[in-house]
């Protein structure tokens, strides 16, 4: 594994573990965790806290017949799901992302948004939006701020902005305070998964095009 | 924007706090599995991980009944605290416990206790039932027959889990209440930010070690 320098924050990890985040945010977290064992361990530690809460919960009485009904269910089940030997299915897109792009990056229907940049919006629940971005090597993205949170995970290539250098597996967490101009690294075209919980705020002319670009 | 759309729960905080410390006597006559850990474990507490492994490896129905009697009433309580009514919760409990049976092969005692693993299944069922969504899960780690965890990893995780339970029980009521609300899905995202930073102990580094061993085991293949 490559070394990942930019990680999830504790509030995102806890929200993911508690199960209270929008689907698009869960998707980018699951994709980052697929690439980052530090954050995977942090998520599983938070799951352990959930387990401790469950264990300490005052038990409710079950209806008569609940156990028998469950035993009937398991007896009627097919053979249990065996554990497969897991192999990465794609060198760029981890498994949770593949489920949202039809199984392959080749299946993505990119739409041009100007300056050679392409995007594809993924189908999730509406509280937050997930999109794949394809940024040609060396291209600068429009200077933009956010009304809400913007999470950007690098899958291929790298980008640089005022906050630092972000390569495969790194996730940038930008809140409403941050105004930035990410520039894709010159060495390779950059593919990112980006999640926003409010429309981006673009400066200048790009703003006019915003409703059409849906970014 | 993130998280609960409903207003913050106004249930009586003292009853919530009381329920947290009112831990039930563990155990079941059917289950004579000895605790693997001789450390701080209650002498009479069954080793639920061992019970789950009997389900996993032997499709042991008696083990399943023992596990059900302990966890199903807690899963029902968890779902009701998360907003399900009694009838919905009863139905979901059956699904959750049947999923435990069906997916037992995925249980890894070096990375999760039985309670933790059952919590994740109950949480996913809640997301599915209340929000009609699937929860994107991380890609599975490389895993092969040789990756069976060693006893030391298992014991270590079990001890860390016990410490975490004790740490949760000994928190001031207000903090414990906040954490419980987070896991019952009662907090907005900004409220969750206030519930973080609580002592998780060293369980994270324990799990990190188990992950490293898994990766090394696969690299050797």
Contacts between the chains, C-beta under 8 A, distances in Angstrom:
chain1	res1	chain2	res2	distance
A	1	B	215	7.7
A	10	B	196	3.9
A	10	B	197	6.4
A	11	B	189	6.8
A	11	B	192	5.4
A	11	B	193	4.1
A	11	B	196	5.3
A	13	B	196	7.9
A	14	B	182	6.3
A	14	B	192	5.4
A	14	B	195	6.6
A	14	B	196	5.3
A	15	B	2	6.9
A	15	B	3	6.8
A	15	B	189	5.7
A	15	B	192	5.2
A	17	B	123	7.9
A	17	B	183	7.8
A	18	B	123	7.4
A	18	B	182	4.9
A	18	B	183	5.1
A	18	B	185	6.4
A	18	B	187	7.6
A	18	B	192	6.9
A	19	B	123	4.5
A	19	B	124	7.3
A	19	B	126	6.4
A	19	B	127	5.0
A	19	B	135	6.5
A	19	B	185	6.3
A	20	B	2	7.4
A	20	B	3	4.6
A	20	B	4	6.3
A	20	B	182	7.6
A	20	B	185	5.2
A	20	B	187	6.9
A	20	B	188	8.0
A	20	B	189	7.1
A	20	B	192	7.0
A	21	B	2	6.0
A	21	B	3	6.9
A	21	B	189	7.0
A	22	B	2	6.4
A	23	B	133	5.1
A	23	B	134	8.0
A	23	B	135	7.9
A	23	B	136	7.3
A	25	B	2	7.0
A	26	B	135	5.6
A	26	B	136	5.0
A	27	B	136	4.4
A	29	B	136	7.8
A	30	B	135	7.9
A	30	B	136	4.0
A	30	B	137	5.7
A	30	B	138	4.9
A	31	B	136	7.5
A	31	B	138	7.9
A	33	B	138	4.1
A	34	B	138	4.6
A	34	B	139	3.9
A	37	B	208	6.7
A	37	B	211	4.9
A	37	B	212	7.3
A	37	B	215	7.4
A	38	B	208	6.9
A	40	B	138	6.2
A	40	B	141	7.8
A	40	B	207	8.0
A	40	B	211	6.3
A	41	B	204	5.1
A	41	B	205	7.5
A	41	B	207	4.3
A	41	B	208	4.0
A	41	B	211	6.0
A	42	B	204	5.7
A	43	B	138	7.5
A	44	B	111	5.7
A	44	B	112	6.6
A	44	B	116	7.8
A	44	B	207	4.8
A	45	B	200	5.1
A	45	B	203	4.8
A	45	B	204	4.0
A	45	B	207	5.9
A	46	B	200	7.4
A	47	B	112	6.7
A	47	B	116	5.2
A	47	B	119	6.5
A	47	B	120	5.5
A	48	B	112	6.9
A	48	B	113	6.7
A	48	B	116	4.7
A	48	B	160	7.6
A	48	B	161	6.0
A	48	B	164	5.7
A	48	B	200	7.7
A	48	B	203	5.4
A	48	B	207	7.9
A	49	B	164	6.5
A	49	B	168	7.1
A	49	B	179	6.7
A	49	B	183	7.2
A	49	B	200	6.6
A	50	B	116	6.9
A	50	B	119	4.3
A	50	B	120	7.3
A	50	B	123	6.6
A	50	B	183	4.8
A	51	B	112	7.2
A	51	B	113	5.6
A	51	B	115	3.9
A	51	B	116	3.1
A	51	B	117	7.4
A	51	B	118	7.3
A	51	B	119	4.4
A	51	B	161	7.1
A	52	B	115	7.0
A	52	B	116	8.0
A	52	B	161	7.4
A	52	B	164	5.2
A	52	B	165	4.6
A	52	B	168	4.8
A	53	B	78	7.8
A	53	B	119	7.4
A	53	B	168	7.1
A	53	B	179	6.6
A	53	B	180	5.4
A	53	B	183	4.5
A	53	B	184	7.8
A	54	B	71	7.9
A	54	B	74	5.6
A	54	B	75	7.2
A	54	B	78	5.3
A	54	B	115	5.5
A	54	B	118	6.8
A	54	B	119	4.5
A	54	B	122	6.9
A	54	B	183	7.8
A	55	B	23	7.5
A	55	B	74	6.8
A	55	B	115	4.3
A	55	B	165	6.2
A	56	B	19	7.7
A	56	B	20	5.0
A	56	B	21	7.6
A	56	B	23	5.7
A	56	B	165	6.9
A	56	B	168	6.5
A	56	B	169	6.5
A	57	B	19	6.6
A	57	B	20	7.8
A	57	B	74	5.1
A	57	B	77	4.5
A	57	B	78	5.5
A	57	B	81	6.8
A	58	B	19	4.0
A	58	B	22	5.3
A	58	B	24	7.5
A	58	B	77	6.0
A	59	B	24	5.8
A	59	B	73	3.5
A	59	B	74	5.2
A	59	B	76	7.7
A	59	B	77	5.7
A	60	B	73	5.4
A	60	B	74	7.9
A	60	B	76	4.3
A	60	B	77	4.2
A	60	B	80	6.2
A	60	B	86	7.8
A	60	B	89	7.3
A	61	B	73	6.7
A	62	B	72	5.9
A	62	B	73	5.7
A	62	B	76	6.1
A	62	B	90	6.9
A	62	B	93	6.9
A	63	B	90	5.5
A	66	B	72	6.7
A	66	B	90	6.1
A	66	B	93	6.5
A	66	B	94	6.5
A	67	B	65	6.9
A	67	B	68	5.7
A	67	B	69	7.5
A	67	B	72	7.3
A	69	B	94	5.5
A	70	B	68	6.5
A	70	B	72	7.5
A	70	B	93	7.7
A	70	B	94	4.7
A	70	B	97	5.0
A	70	B	98	5.8
A	71	B	61	7.2
A	71	B	64	7.8
A	71	B	65	7.6
A	73	B	94	6.1
A	73	B	98	4.4
A	74	B	61	7.9
A	74	B	64	7.0
A	74	B	98	5.4
A	74	B	101	4.4
A	74	B	102	7.4
A	77	B	98	6.9
A	77	B	101	7.0
A	77	B	102	5.8
A	80	B	59	7.2
A	80	B	101	7.0
A	80	B	102	5.4
A	80	B	103	7.3
A	80	B	104	6.4
A	80	B	105	6.1
A	81	B	102	5.8
A	81	B	103	5.6
A	81	B	105	6.3
A	81	B	106	7.5
A	82	B	105	5.5
A	83	B	105	4.3
A	83	B	106	5.6
A	83	B	143	6.2
A	84	B	140	7.6
A	84	B	143	7.7
A	85	B	142	7.6
A	85	B	143	6.0
A	85	B	144	5.2
A	86	B	139	7.1
A	86	B	140	3.8
A	86	B	141	6.4
A	86	B	142	5.7
A	86	B	143	5.2
A	87	B	142	7.2
A	88	B	139	6.8
A	94	B	138	7.6
A	94	B	139	4.7
A	95	B	138	7.8
A	95	B	139	3.8
A	95	B	140	7.3
A	96	B	136	4.1
A	96	B	137	6.2
A	96	B	138	6.4
A	96	B	139	6.6
A	99	B	136	7.0
A	100	B	136	7.6
A	125	B	131	7.3
A	125	B	133	5.8
A	127	B	1	6.8
A	127	B	2	7.4
A	128	B	1	7.6
A	128	B	2	7.7
A	148	B	1	5.5
A	149	B	1	7.8
A	149	B	2	7.7
A	197	B	1	4.7
A	197	B	2	6.5
A	198	B	1	6.6
